[in-house]
């Protein structure tokens, strides 16, 4: 049986455990009822590509190392933690030529 993996495995991330001339063996997790089972499937190499999920993490590690190196030279402390997005700033809404509308449910 050659070709694409079954539709249950499209878009899955897995680990390669075997390499042959035209295909690779991949361990993927499949949800069966309430359990998650590791399954070994063989996929032809034209249907796989490397996962990009760690790119952002690796780029952040490199940037943090640069910041730490620069801070060590200048002798100051730097914060490399990720911060949540702050709430938006306050703003004033004018009612001039902009009358407020009452939003309520439609009567049945």
Secondary structure, DSSP 8 states (H G I E B T S, - for coil): --SS--GGGTT---EEEEE-SSEEEEEEEEEETTEEEEEEEEEEGGG-----TTHHHHHHHHHHHHHHHHHHHHT--------------------TT-----------
